[in-house]
Amino acid sequence: MTRPVLDALTPSDRPAFEALLDACFSLPAGKHYLDDFPVWDFSNTASVLRVGVRAPDHSLLACTAARVAEAWVDRPGGRKYRVALIGAVATAAAARGKGYASELVTMVSAWAQEQGASLALLWGSEHHLYQRLGFDLCGAQKRIPLTSLKLHGAGFEIRTGWSEEVFKLQQMRSGGLVLSAQDQAWMSVHKNVQWWSAWKSGAIQ
């Protein structure tokens, strides 16, 4: 019996890649995973690896992607490190429980290490799976209603929508990814993310 195989994904796999991600992340009708994560799109080929598990009929059973980037630590005067950003981890419902996600994450982690990455970052809710693969929980995600936010002082103007000023502030952070013009290009076209910023006297705060 022919077994599923692990394989690198090519541009011709994009429809299956996107369909699997859309199904696994339960997106509303008309919305697509790659609308907000175009860094995984096939238009970006630099330092990105996409792999999948194919069934004997060549259908895509599982997928994972990784990007190697640089990150600042304690800037200024700090250091830059190469890091792996792992995402797009998805397995079709009928193919779960077979270890495909573990194999794929292990594969892209090894590839990233070969590219010089000293740290791998992955944002996911399957904590037990990723802890078995050597990942540790770091930080916490919080949901805060915008109505509960209070700005000190007066005269603030709240603006919505993408702004290059938001990107400039992100580039100035003391830590985090080294952001390039390519990053600005994909961040500025988010379709599902809403951007909010506070301004005062014509300047972003």
C-alpha positions, 0 to 999 in steps of 0.5 A: 500500500502506498504511504503518504509522503513528506514533500516541499510545497511548490506554487502549484500547491497554493490552492490546496495549501490555502484551502487546508489552512482555511478549513483548519482555522475555521475562518468565516466564509469569504475569509482566507488565512493568507489574507492576514499571513501573506508572509507564508504566501508563495510570493515570498520565497526568501528564507521560507520553507513550506512542507506538506504531507501528500496522500497517495492521490496527491491531496494535501493532508497536512502542512507547515511553514517556517521563515528565518528572520532576525530579531533584536535583543536589548536594542540599542547596543544589543545583539541580533539573532537569527530566529525561526518563525513557524506557522501554518501548522494544519492537518486535515480532520481525517488525517489527525492523530498520525503524527504528521504535524510533529514530523513537519514541525521537526523538519522545518525546525531542523531546516531553520537550524541549518539556516543559522537560527538559534531560536524557534518561535511558534504561536499555537494552542496545541501546547502539549504537542509543541511541548513534546517537540521541545517548545516552552510556553512564553508570555500570554495572550490577553483580550482587552475590550477597546472600550476599557482602554484609557488614555492619560491626559486629553487631546488624543485622536483615535485613528483606524486603519494602517499607517506607516507611522505604526510601522516606524514605531515597530521598527524602533522597539528595543526587541523583536523582529528586524522589520524590512520594507518587505515586512511593511508590504505584507503587513499593510495589506492585512484584510482581517486585522484592524489597526488602531492608533492614538495621535496627539498634536499630529504625532502618533503616541 
